[in-house]
Amino acid sequence: MTNERIVEKLKRTDLTKYQNLSDLFDMARNMEDYDLNREVWRLAAKVAREKGDLEFYDLYKRSLLFAAPHRFDEYMVATRARAWIEIIRLKNSEGGVGRNSRACVD
């Protein structure tokens, strides 16, 4: 099975499940497909914002860092996101995510 077919099959799965989106990210990395990676980080950001799930925030950050050396936009977002993700983790450990903590994925 070709990489493109694997990607198409993954896109037909429920990408709001962490493992499915993480597998798609792995395919983007293996293929060095930065357009596919952009789809991954945008969806990871959306799901993280909706669910407040730190696994998706981590995937968001990893996908940005993967593309950062090759795409300036992702680099700029990644450096901003890194600071916000640490703030979110601190707030989450203190008893909840504040309403302003979602700014990193807007």
C-alpha positions in Angstrom: 0.0 0.0 0.0 1.4 3.4 -0.9 1.8 6.2 1.5 -0.9 8.3 -0.3 -3.4 5.5 0.2 -2.5 5.2 3.9 -3.0 8.9 4.3 -6.4 8.7 2.5 -7.5 5.9 4.8 -6.4 7.8 7.9 -8.3 10.9 6.7 -11.4 8.8 6.6 -11.1 7.9 10.3 -12.2 9.9 13.2 -9.5 12.4 13.5 -10.8 13.8 16.8 -9.3 10.6 18.3 -5.7 11.3 19.4 -4.2 8.1 18.0 -5.7 8.6 14.5 -4.4 12.2 14.3 -1.1 11.2 15.7 -0.7 8.5 13.0 -1.5 11.1 10.4 1.2 13.3 11.8 3.6 10.4 11.6 2.8 10.0 8.0 3.3 13.7 7.3 6.8 13.4 8.9 7.7 10.3 7.1 6.6 11.8 3.7 8.0 15.2 4.7 4.6 16.6 3.5 4.3 20.0 5.1 0.9 20.7 3.6 -0.4 17.5 5.3 1.3 18.6 8.5 -0.5 21.9 8.3 -3.8 20.1 8.2 -2.7 18.1 11.3 -1.7 21.1 13.4 -4.8 23.0 12.5 -7.0 20.1 13.4 -5.0 19.4 16.6 -5.4 23.0 17.6 -9.2 22.9 17.0 -9.7 19.7 18.9 -7.4 20.9 21.7 -9.5 24.1 22.0 -12.8 22.2 22.0 -11.8 19.4 24.3 -9.1 21.1 26.4 -7.0 17.9 25.9 -3.3 18.5 26.6 -2.4 15.5 24.3 -3.8 17.5 21.4 -1.9 20.6 22.5 1.3 18.5 22.6 0.6 17.2 19.1 -0.1 20.7 17.9 3.3 21.8 19.3 5.2 18.9 17.8 3.7 19.4 14.4 4.6 23.1 14.4 8.1 22.3 15.5 8.4 19.7 12.7 7.6 22.3 10.1 9.4 25.3 11.8 12.8 24.8 10.0 11.1 24.8 6.6 8.2 27.2 7.0 8.5 30.6 8.7 4.8 30.9 9.6 4.9 27.6 11.5 8.1 28.8 13.2 6.5 32.0 14.4 3.4 30.2 15.6 5.5 27.5 17.3 7.5 30.0 19.4 4.3 31.7 20.5 2.6 28.3 21.2 5.5 27.0 23.3 5.0 29.8 25.8 1.2 29.4 25.9 1.4 25.7 26.3 3.5 26.1 29.4 1.0 28.6 30.8 -1.9 26.2 30.1 -0.1 23.4 31.9 0.5 25.6 34.9 -3.1 26.8 35.0 -4.4 23.2 34.5 -2.3 22.0 37.4 -3.8 24.8 39.6 -7.3 23.6 39.0 -8.5 24.5 35.5 -7.8 26.1 32.2 -8.5 29.8 32.1 -10.5 31.4 29.4 -7.5 33.4 28.1 -5.3 30.2 27.7 -6.9 29.4 24.4 -5.3 32.3 22.7 -2.4 30.1 21.5 -4.6 28.2 19.0 -6.7 31.1 17.6 
